[in-house]
């Protein structure tokens, strides 16, 4: 079985939040069916899973919601790749609590290029095409080894390409550096600039520092993800997060996103109005009943399945996550397609999250 070198190329266009749900199903389903057969032919463990499920060769499903999925946890226990070992260019590991097993995601050079291009097209929808001066709410030590690093390191390195004149909010020892932020704002604070970080870290190490030092972040565009569990413990939800940033720092252009290392390069982005997450044209979500695994109707919560045409070097194109979510509507939001929210982790699911892991390893250091 052969497949085009870039299965997502036809879907990754200049603007990737353009397809209605019917159009998405029509274009994405054939690519996903081809990917299923590609991984069946090139990944023996995946083939065994499909055989055990009784999925016939050449007929994996008539709808996106019918395609066979893998539980995302499988990547913590099995080494799954659809390329030879000598073709692996980069291996990414998922975040997790100390001592927890991590996923290992193998990318060949083509897959690494595909995910970089897809992420770029996706984020251009909210960032525009210019590279802006950039505040990184992290420490420079997170990206020391570029061949094998964590999901947090992959996120930081992946986002770094969208900015210039990078300044890290934390020093090499993981301590907040208000002087570095002040110098950055003196140089770049009067024009648009980019801010990136994982949600809990953005709150503790940027918001709290900025509010204390009365920093003006009004020209900033913040992209952030993950870490809501830690903020829930502090009674900070998405609305509070946005409101406090606006009131205390002037920052109003805020975009949360949902993504994971097991589908690196695919992110689901909060729309300009901040009401929900949206699927890029080369991806989709299915919310499933946790008992029957049937697709849930709009408005009914369930387990999130993430679907993407990007994963070619490993069988990660249809994955059942350990997150709960709900689809709020279809083709009725700021962008077409499904708009949805992530409600939290499944009960008893392993704790996961780049910023949560950072906080556990560092302790709640004061700014």
C-alpha positions as CSV (number, residue, x, y, z in Angstrom):
1,X,0.0,0.0,0.0
2,X,1.4,3.4,-0.9
3,X,0.1,6.8,-0.1
4,X,0.9,10.4,-1.2
5,X,3.9,11.8,0.7
6,X,1.7,14.5,2.2
7,X,-1.8,13.3,3.0
8,X,-2.9,16.6,4.4
9,X,-1.6,18.8,1.6
10,X,-4.9,19.1,-0.2
11,X,-6.5,20.2,3.0
12,X,-3.9,22.6,4.4
13,X,-4.6,25.8,2.5
14,X,-4.1,29.5,3.1
15,X,-7.0,29.6,5.5
16,X,-7.8,26.4,7.3
17,X,-11.1,27.2,9.0
18,X,-13.2,27.3,5.8
19,X,-15.0,24.0,5.4
20,X,-18.6,23.3,6.4
21,X,-19.1,20.0,8.1
22,X,-20.5,18.3,5.0
23,X,-17.6,19.6,2.9
24,X,-15.2,18.4,5.6
25,X,-16.7,14.9,5.6
26,X,-16.5,14.7,1.8
27,X,-12.9,15.7,1.5
28,X,-11.4,14.3,4.8
29,X,-13.0,10.8,4.8
30,X,-11.2,9.5,1.7
31,X,-7.8,10.7,3.1
32,X,-8.5,9.1,6.4
33,X,-9.6,5.8,4.8
34,X,-6.3,5.8,2.8
35,X,-4.3,6.5,5.9
36,X,-6.0,3.6,7.7
37,X,-4.9,1.2,5.0
38,X,-1.5,2.8,4.9
39,X,-1.0,2.2,8.6
40,X,-2.5,-1.3,8.4
41,X,0.1,-2.2,5.8
42,X,3.1,-0.6,7.5
43,X,2.5,-1.0,11.3
44,X,2.0,-4.7,12.3
45,X,0.6,-3.9,15.8
46,X,-2.0,-1.6,14.2
47,X,-2.9,-4.3,11.7
48,X,-3.5,-6.7,14.7
49,X,-5.8,-4.2,16.4
50,X,-7.9,-3.8,13.2
51,X,-8.0,-7.6,12.8
52,X,-9.1,-8.0,16.4
53,X,-11.8,-5.4,15.8
54,X,-13.0,-7.1,12.7
55,X,-12.4,-4.1,10.5
56,X,-12.3,-5.5,6.9
57,X,-9.3,-4.5,4.7
58,X,-10.2,-1.7,2.3
59,X,-13.4,-0.8,4.1
60,X,-12.6,0.9,7.4
61,X,-15.8,2.9,7.6
62,X,-18.4,4.9,5.6
63,X,-18.3,8.0,7.8
64,X,-15.6,9.7,9.8
65,X,-17.4,8.7,13.0
66,X,-17.3,5.0,11.8
67,X,-13.5,4.8,11.4
68,X,-11.7,2.6,13.9
69,X,-10.0,4.5,16.7
70,X,-7.0,3.8,18.9
71,X,-7.1,4.8,22.6
72,X,-4.4,7.5,23.1
73,X,-3.1,5.6,26.1
74,X,-1.9,2.8,23.7
75,X,1.1,5.0,22.7
76,X,2.2,4.8,26.4
77,X,2.5,1.0,26.3
78,X,3.4,0.2,22.7
79,X,6.0,1.5,20.2
80,X,3.8,2.3,17.1
81,X,5.4,3.4,13.9
82,X,4.6,3.1,10.2
83,X,8.1,3.9,9.0
84,X,11.4,1.9,9.5
85,X,13.4,2.7,12.5
86,X,16.2,4.2,10.4
87,X,13.8,6.6,8.9
88,X,12.8,8.2,12.2
89,X,14.0,11.8,12.3
90,X,12.5,12.9,15.6
91,X,10.9,11.3,18.6
92,X,8.5,13.3,20.8
93,X,7.4,12.3,24.2
94,X,4.1,13.3,25.9
95,X,3.9,15.3,29.1
96,X,2.9,13.5,32.3
97,X,3.3,13.5,36.0
98,X,6.6,12.4,37.5
99,X,7.1,8.7,37.1
100,X,4.2,8.3,34.7
101,X,4.6,6.5,31.4
102,X,4.9,8.7,28.4
103,X,3.8,8.4,24.8
104,X,6.6,8.1,22.2
105,X,5.7,9.6,18.8
106,X,8.0,8.9,15.9
107,X,8.3,11.3,13.0
108,X,10.2,10.9,9.7
109,X,11.4,14.0,7.9
110,X,8.2,14.3,5.8
111,X,5.9,14.0,8.8
112,X,7.9,16.6,10.7
113,X,7.6,19.0,7.8
114,X,3.9,18.3,7.4
115,X,3.1,19.1,11.0
116,X,5.2,22.3,11.0
117,X,3.4,23.5,7.8
118,X,0.0,22.6,9.2
119,X,0.6,24.3,12.5
120,X,1.7,27.4,10.6
121,X,-1.3,27.5,8.4
122,X,-3.6,27.0,11.4
123,X,-2.2,29.7,13.6
124,X,-1.9,32.2,10.8
125,X,-5.7,32.4,11.1
126,X,-5.3,34.2,14.4
127,X,-1.8,35.6,14.2
128,X,-1.6,36.8,10.6
129,X,1.4,36.4,8.4
130,X,4.0,38.6,10.1
131,X,6.6,37.3,12.6
132,X,6.1,39.4,15.7
133,X,8.4,40.0,18.7
134,X,7.6,37.2,21.1
135,X,7.4,36.6,24.8
136,X,7.8,32.9,25.7
137,X,6.2,32.1,29.1
138,X,8.8,29.4,29.8
139,X,12.5,28.8,30.4
140,X,15.1,28.5,27.6
141,X,16.3,25.2,29.0
142,X,13.0,23.4,27.8
143,X,14.4,23.1,24.2
144,X,17.9,21.9,24.8
145,X,17.7,18.6,22.8
146,X,15.9,19.1,19.5
147,X,15.9,15.4,18.4
148,X,14.1,14.1,21.4
149,X,12.1,16.3,23.8
150,X,8.9,16.6,25.7
151,X,5.5,17.8,24.5
152,X,6.2,21.1,26.3
153,X,9.5,21.5,24.5
154,X,7.9,20.6,21.2
155,X,5.2,23.2,21.8
156,X,7.7,26.0,22.7
157,X,10.0,25.2,19.8
158,X,7.0,24.9,17.3
159,X,5.6,28.3,18.4
160,X,9.0,30.0,18.4
161,X,9.0,30.1,14.6
162,X,6.0,32.4,14.6
163,X,8.0,35.1,16.4
164,X,11.3,37.0,16.5
165,X,13.4,38.7,19.2
166,X,12.3,36.0,21.6
167,X,12.4,36.8,25.3
168,X,11.8,34.1,28.0
169,X,9.7,35.1,31.0
170,X,11.5,32.6,33.2
171,X,15.2,32.4,33.6
172,X,17.3,29.2,33.1
173,X,16.5,28.1,36.6
174,X,12.8,28.4,36.1
175,X,12.3,31.6,38.1
176,X,10.2,34.5,36.9
177,X,12.3,37.4,35.4
178,X,10.3,40.6,35.6
179,X,13.3,42.6,34.4
180,X,13.4,40.6,31.2
181,X,9.7,41.3,30.6
182,X,10.2,45.0,31.3
183,X,13.0,45.2,28.8
184,X,10.9,43.4,26.2
185,X,8.0,45.8,26.7
186,X,10.3,48.8,26.5
187,X,11.5,47.6,23.1
188,X,8.3,46.1,21.7
189,X,5.3,47.0,23.8
190,X,4.0,49.9,21.7
191,X,3.2,47.6,18.7
192,X,1.7,44.1,18.3
193,X,3.7,41.3,19.9
194,X,3.1,37.6,20.4
195,X,2.9,35.8,23.7
196,X,2.9,32.0,24.0
197,X,2.8,29.7,27.0
198,X,0.9,26.8,28.7
199,X,-2.2,28.1,30.5
200,X,-1.2,27.6,34.1
201,X,2.3,29.0,33.5
202,X,0.8,32.0,31.7
203,X,-1.4,32.7,34.7
204,X,1.2,32.3,37.4
205,X,4.3,33.5,35.7
206,X,2.9,36.2,33.4
207,X,-0.4,37.4,34.6
208,X,0.6,37.6,38.3
209,X,3.9,39.2,37.5
210,X,2.3,41.7,35.0
211,X,-0.4,42.6,37.4
212,X,2.0,43.1,40.3
213,X,4.4,45.3,38.2
214,X,1.6,47.1,36.3
215,X,2.9,45.9,32.9
216,X,0.9,47.0,29.9
217,X,0.2,44.0,27.6
218,X,-2.5,45.7,25.6
219,X,-0.6,45.2,22.3
220,X,-0.1,41.5,22.9
221,X,-1.7,38.5,21.2
222,X,-1.7,35.5,23.6
223,X,-1.8,31.9,22.4
224,X,-2.0,29.3,25.2
225,X,-3.1,25.8,26.0
226,X,-3.6,23.2,28.8
227,X,-3.3,23.5,32.5
228,X,-6.9,24.3,33.3
229,X,-7.0,21.8,36.2
230,X,-4.5,23.8,38.2
231,X,-6.4,27.0,37.5
232,X,-9.7,25.4,38.5
233,X,-8.1,24.8,41.9
234,X,-7.7,28.5,42.1
235,X,-11.3,29.2,40.9
236,X,-10.0,30.6,37.5
237,X,-12.1,29.5,34.5
238,X,-11.7,30.7,30.9
239,X,-14.0,33.7,31.4
240,X,-12.2,34.8,34.6
241,X,-8.8,34.2,32.8
242,X,-9.8,36.5,30.0
243,X,-11.5,39.1,32.2
244,X,-8.6,39.5,34.6
245,X,-6.0,39.8,31.8
246,X,-8.1,42.5,30.2
247,X,-8.7,44.4,33.4
248,X,-5.3,44.2,34.9
249,X,-2.9,44.1,31.9
250,X,-5.0,45.4,29.0
251,X,-4.5,42.1,27.1
252,X,-7.7,41.2,25.2
253,X,-6.5,39.2,22.1
254,X,-6.5,35.7,23.6
255,X,-6.7,32.3,21.8
256,X,-6.8,29.0,23.7
257,X,-6.0,25.9,21.7
258,X,-6.4,22.1,22.3
259,X,-3.8,19.7,21.0
260,X,-1.6,16.8,22.0
261,X,1.7,15.3,21.1
262,X,0.0,12.2,19.8
263,X,-1.4,14.4,16.9
264,X,1.5,16.9,16.8
265,X,0.8,19.7,14.3
266,X,-3.0,19.5,14.7
267,X,-4.5,22.1,17.0
268,X,-8.1,23.1,17.6
269,X,-8.2,26.9,18.1
270,X,-10.5,29.2,20.0
271,X,-12.3,31.5,17.7
272,X,-12.0,35.3,17.9
273,X,-15.0,35.6,20.1
274,X,-13.6,33.1,22.6
275,X,-16.8,31.0,22.8
276,X,-15.5,27.6,21.6
277,X,-12.8,25.6,19.8
278,X,-12.9,25.0,16.1
279,X,-11.4,22.3,13.9
280,X,-9.0,23.1,11.1
281,X,-10.0,21.8,7.7
282,X,-7.7,18.7,7.9
283,X,-9.1,17.6,11.2
284,X,-12.3,16.9,13.1
285,X,-13.7,15.8,16.5
286,X,-16.2,13.2,17.4
287,X,-17.7,13.1,20.9
288,X,-18.6,9.6,22.0
289,X,-20.9,8.1,24.6
290,X,-18.5,6.6,27.3
291,X,-20.7,3.5,27.6
292,X,-21.8,2.6,24.0
293,X,-19.1,4.6,22.1
294,X,-21.8,5.9,19.8
295,X,-21.5,9.5,18.5
296,X,-23.2,11.9,20.9
297,X,-25.6,14.5,19.5
298,X,-24.9,18.2,19.8
299,X,-25.1,19.4,23.4
300,X,-24.5,16.1,25.0
301,X,-21.1,15.6,26.7
302,X,-18.9,12.6,26.1
303,X,-15.3,11.4,25.4
304,X,-13.4,13.4,22.7
305,X,-12.0,11.6,19.7
306,X,-9.6,13.6,17.6
307,X,-9.2,13.0,13.9
308,X,-6.4,14.4,11.6
309,X,-5.1,13.7,8.1
310,X,-1.6,14.6,9.2
311,X,-0.2,11.5,11.0
312,X,1.5,9.3,8.4
313,X,4.6,8.0,10.2
314,X,2.6,6.5,13.0
315,X,-1.1,5.4,13.3
316,X,-2.4,8.5,15.1
317,X,-5.0,9.7,12.7
318,X,-8.0,8.6,14.7
319,X,-7.5,8.7,18.5
320,X,-9.8,8.4,21.4
321,X,-8.6,10.8,24.1
322,X,-9.1,10.7,27.9
323,X,-10.8,14.1,27.8
324,X,-14.4,15.0,28.2
325,X,-16.0,17.5,25.8
326,X,-19.2,18.7,24.1
327,X,-20.0,19.9,20.6
328,X,-22.0,23.1,21.0
329,X,-23.1,23.4,17.3
330,X,-22.3,22.7,13.7
331,X,-21.8,25.4,11.0
332,X,-23.3,28.0,13.4
333,X,-20.3,29.8,14.8
334,X,-17.6,32.4,13.8
335,X,-16.0,29.7,11.6
336,X,-17.8,26.7,9.9
337,X,-17.6,23.1,11.1
338,X,-18.0,21.9,14.7
339,X,-17.5,24.2,17.6
340,X,-16.8,22.4,20.9
341,X,-15.3,22.8,24.4
342,X,-13.1,20.6,26.5
343,X,-14.8,19.9,29.9
344,X,-11.9,18.2,31.7
345,X,-10.3,14.8,32.1
346,X,-12.1,11.5,32.5
347,X,-12.5,10.3,36.1
348,X,-9.4,8.3,37.2
349,X,-7.5,9.3,34.0
350,X,-3.8,9.9,34.4
351,X,-3.0,13.5,35.2
352,X,-1.6,15.1,32.1
353,X,-0.6,18.6,31.0
354,X,2.6,20.4,30.1
355,X,2.1,23.2,32.6
356,X,0.7,21.0,35.3
357,X,3.8,18.8,35.1
358,X,6.0,21.9,35.3
359,X,4.2,23.1,38.4
360,X,4.6,19.8,40.1
361,X,8.4,19.7,39.3
362,X,9.0,23.3,40.3
363,X,6.6,23.8,43.2
364,X,4.4,26.9,43.3
365,X,7.3,29.4,43.2
366,X,6.3,32.9,44.0
367,X,6.8,35.5,41.3
